[in-house]
Amino acid sequence: MTDLNRIAQQPDVMGGKACIRGMRVTVGMVVGQIGAGHSIEAVLADCPYLEREDILQALRYAAWRTEEREVRLAGE
């Protein structure tokens, strides 16, 4: 996905997990907060260093990743 310019994966940041703008805030942390029932506004209030677009891109990234399929090849 080319429109996810705020999501990055770097081996030396949070063990290579997808993070927001190179910060130590993972996509999983943000999606987990939304999944737990917190509103975007509540997440922004708790994490003032995040922007609304950070959260929206984290959600789009998570949705995109769940659409991927793993296909096992013979011999694996």
Protein Blocks (a to p, Z undefined) as FASTA:
>chain_A
ZZlmmbccdfkgghhpaceehiacdfklmmmmmmnopafklmmmmmmmbcfklmmmmmmm
mmmmmmpccdddehZZ
